[in-house]
Amino acid sequence: MKTGLTIGIVVIVALALVVCLAPLKTVAYTVMVDYEDTQTYYENVPYEVTENYTEYEPWDELPEPGSNNFPALGDLNQDILDAFEDVAKMSPKDYEVIEARSRYETAYVTLRNTDEVAATFTVSFSFEVTTLKYHYYYGYPYIESHRSQADKDIYLEPSEEGTVKASAKYYGEGSSMTWSYSVWPGIEFPDRPASSEGGLERVRREAAEWLAYFTELEYRAEHPQGQLVEKERTITKYRQVEKQRTVVKQRQETRYKKVTLLDYLLHY
């Protein structure tokens, strides 16, 4: 009798253990899982550009007229000093070149006096004539070149237009011509006799160069900071460039497992 009771108790206990310890219940739980993702970001990338800028530079040394080819100011002959005294009281007259053209051996320059006073303008022409020729005996070709100059004066009232013309020398059949011109801007030179050191043209030229020299000195005095020079420099700039990279992230995932009845009763 007692033995049967014992066996019954053992069976009940065994069944209880099976029920409580065997994985009979399904439950959900969450875990953190690594995964790869693509991330967009921006990076500053340097690049070089060339830019223009201006800055003041000290004036170069201004050589005096006469320092190389002409006598010093104190040694100028009286003709030059007198001409310079007259020229220094005057200023160049304003003018406009309306047209400069040529036809065959003749060049034409049309000026307009844009100043408020009348003036005589001098146009200096320079010509170079080239001609293709053939040797008389041997027949081979060669180029013959001749240069010539001419000065032409024109008197113009304010707003008046006028044309001067000059022709090249040695112009013939088969010739071609190149030419240039410059304008004396209405500076009236005194009508002086030729000097013993080169004539009136030298007097005029040196007087005009001294006038330009002192005009430049006056301009530099008004701009003591120097001459404005345009330059270039290379600078580094940055621009944003879009890039991508792979990063590791985490996310929650729901999973399922079976637990014992005892574990379920204790923890869920």
C-alpha positions in Angstrom: 0.0 0.0 0.0 2.7 2.4 1.0 4.7 1.3 -2.1 1.9 2.2 -4.4 1.5 5.6 -2.8 5.2 6.3 -3.3 5.1 5.3 -6.9 2.1 7.7 -7.5 3.9 10.6 -5.9 7.0 10.0 -8.1 4.8 9.9 -11.2 3.1 13.2 -10.3 6.4 14.8 -9.6 7.9 13.6 -12.9 4.9 14.9 -14.8 5.2 18.3 -13.0 8.9 18.5 -13.9 8.1 17.6 -17.6 5.4 20.3 -17.8 7.5 23.0 -16.0 10.9 22.3 -17.7 10.0 21.3 -21.2 9.9 24.2 -23.8 6.2 24.4 -24.3 5.5 28.2 -24.6 6.5 30.4 -27.6 7.4 34.0 -26.7 8.7 37.0 -28.6 11.9 39.0 -27.9 14.0 41.7 -29.5 17.7 41.9 -30.4 20.0 44.6 -31.9 21.3 43.6 -35.3 24.2 45.2 -37.3 23.6 46.2 -40.9 25.4 48.2 -43.6 23.9 51.5 -45.0 25.1 54.1 -47.6 25.6 57.6 -46.2 25.8 60.8 -48.2 28.2 63.5 -47.0 29.9 66.7 -48.4 33.6 67.4 -48.4 35.4 70.7 -49.1 37.7 70.1 -52.1 40.4 72.7 -52.9 41.0 74.0 -56.4 43.2 76.9 -57.8 42.0 79.8 -59.9 43.9 82.7 -61.4 42.5 86.2 -60.7 43.5 89.7 -61.8 44.2 92.4 -59.2 45.8 95.8 -59.2 48.3 97.3 -56.8 50.5 100.3 -56.6 54.2 100.0 -57.4 56.8 102.7 -56.8 57.5 104.8 -59.8 60.5 103.9 -61.9 63.3 106.3 -62.0 62.5 109.0 -64.6 65.6 109.7 -66.8 66.0 113.3 -67.8 65.9 114.2 -71.5 69.5 114.7 -72.5 70.9 112.2 -70.0 71.9 109.9 -72.9 71.7 111.7 -76.2 71.2 115.3 -75.3 73.2 117.8 -73.2 72.2 118.3 -69.6 69.7 121.1 -68.9 72.3 123.5 -67.7 74.3 123.0 -70.9 71.5 123.6 -73.4 72.2 126.2 -75.9 70.2 129.4 -75.8 68.0 128.4 -78.7 66.7 125.4 -76.8 66.3 127.3 -73.5 64.3 130.0 -75.3 62.1 127.4 -77.1 61.6 125.5 -73.8 60.5 128.6 -72.1 57.9 129.3 -74.7 56.7 125.7 -75.0 56.4 125.3 -71.2 53.8 128.0 -71.1 51.6 126.0 -73.5 49.7 122.8 -73.3 48.8 120.3 -76.0 45.5 120.9 -77.7 42.8 118.2 -77.8 42.1 116.5 -81.1 40.5 113.4 -82.6 41.6 111.3 -85.5 38.6 110.9 -87.7 40.2 108.7 -90.4 43.6 107.4 -91.5 43.8 105.7 -94.9 46.0 105.3 -97.9 45.6 104.8 -101.7 48.6 103.8 -103.8 51.5 106.0 -102.6 49.4 108.6 -100.8 48.3 108.6 -97.2 45.5 110.7 -95.8 44.8 111.7 -92.1 41.7 113.5 -91.1 41.7 115.4 -87.8 39.1 117.3 -85.7 40.1 120.0 -83.3 38.1 119.1 -80.1 39.7 121.9 -78.1 38.2 125.3 -77.3 40.9 127.2 -79.1 42.2 127.1 -82.6 45.6 125.4 -83.2 48.0 124.2 -85.9 48.4 120.5 -85.8 51.4 118.8 -87.4 51.1 115.3 -88.8 54.4 113.4 -89.3 54.2 110.7 -92.0 56.7 107.8 -92.3 56.7 105.6 -95.4 58.5 102.4 -96.4 58.1 101.4 -100.1 59.2 97.9 -101.2 59.5 96.9 -104.8 60.1 93.5 -106.3 62.8 93.8 -108.9 64.9 91.4 -111.1 68.6 91.6 -111.7 69.3 93.0 -115.1 71.8 90.4 -116.1 71.0 87.3 -114.0 67.2 87.6 -113.7 67.0 86.7 -110.0 64.4 88.6 -107.9 65.2 90.9 -105.1 63.4 93.4 -102.9 64.3 97.1 -103.0 63.3 99.2 -100.0 63.1 102.9 -99.6 62.1 105.0 -96.6 60.9 108.6 -96.6 59.2 111.1 -94.2 57.0 114.1 -94.5 55.5 116.7 -92.1 52.2 118.4 -92.9 50.6 121.2 -90.9 46.9 122.0 -90.7 45.2 124.9 -88.9 41.9 124.0 -87.4 39.3 126.1 -85.5 37.4 124.6 -82.6 35.3 121.6 -83.9 36.7 122.0 -87.4 37.8 119.0 -89.4 40.5 118.9 -92.0 42.6 116.4 -94.0 46.3 116.4 -94.7 48.0 114.1 -97.1 51.5 113.1 -98.0 53.0 110.8 -100.7 55.8 108.3 -100.4 58.9 108.6 -102.6 60.2 106.0 -105.0 56.8 104.5 -105.6 56.5 102.7 -108.9 54.9 99.8 -110.6 54.9 96.6 -108.5 55.5 98.6 -105.3 53.8 98.1 -101.9 53.8 100.6 -99.1 53.6 100.5 -95.3 53.2 103.8 -93.4 52.5 105.3 -90.0 51.9 108.7 -88.6 52.1 110.7 -85.4 50.5 114.0 -84.5 52.0 117.0 -82.8 49.0 118.0 -80.7 48.8 121.6 -81.6 51.9 122.9 -79.7 52.9 126.1 -81.3 56.7 126.4 -81.5 58.4 129.7 -82.0 59.7 130.4 -85.4 63.4 130.6 -84.7 66.4 130.5 -87.0 68.4 127.3 -87.2 70.8 126.9 -84.4 74.4 125.9 -84.8 73.8 122.5 -83.0 71.3 120.8 -85.3 68.8 123.3 -86.5 65.3 124.3 -85.6 64.0 120.7 -85.6 66.4 119.7 -82.9 65.4 122.7 -80.9 61.8 121.8 -81.2 62.3 118.1 -80.4 64.4 118.8 -77.3 62.0 121.5 -76.0 59.1 119.1 -76.4 60.9 116.3 -74.6 61.6 118.6 -71.7 58.0 119.7 -71.6 56.9 116.0 -71.5 59.5 115.3 -68.8 58.1 118.0 -66.5 54.5 117.1 -67.2 55.4 113.5 -66.1 57.0 114.9 -62.9 53.8 116.8 -62.1 51.7 113.7 -62.7 53.8 111.6 -60.4 53.7 114.3 -57.7 49.9 114.1 -57.9 50.0 110.3 -57.5 52.7 109.7 -54.8 51.4 106.1 -54.1 52.9 105.0 -57.3 51.7 103.6 -60.6 48.7 101.3 -60.7 49.8 97.9 -62.2 47.5 95.0 -63.1 48.8 91.7 -62.0 47.8 88.0 -61.7 47.9 85.7 -58.8 46.8 82.1 -58.1 44.5 81.6 -55.1 43.0 78.5 -53.5 39.2 78.2 -53.3 37.0 75.4 -52.0 33.9 73.8 -53.3 31.6 71.2 -51.7 31.6 67.8 -53.4 29.0 65.2 -52.7 30.4 61.8 -51.7 29.1 58.5 -50.3 30.4 56.0 -47.8 29.3 52.7 -46.2 28.5 52.8 -42.5 27.4 50.1 -40.0 24.2 50.8 -38.1 22.0 48.8 -35.8 18.3 48.0 -35.7 15.9 46.1 -33.6 14.6 42.7 -34.8 11.8 40.6 -33.2 12.5 37.0 -32.8 10.7 34.1 -31.2 11.7 31.2 -28.9 10.1 28.5 -26.9 10.3 28.6 -23.1 9.3 26.3 -20.3 6.1 26.8 -18.5 8.0 27.6 -15.4 10.2 30.2 -17.2 7.1 31.7 -18.7 5.3 31.9 -15.4 8.3 33.5 -13.7 9.4 36.0 -16.4 6.6 36.8 -18.8 
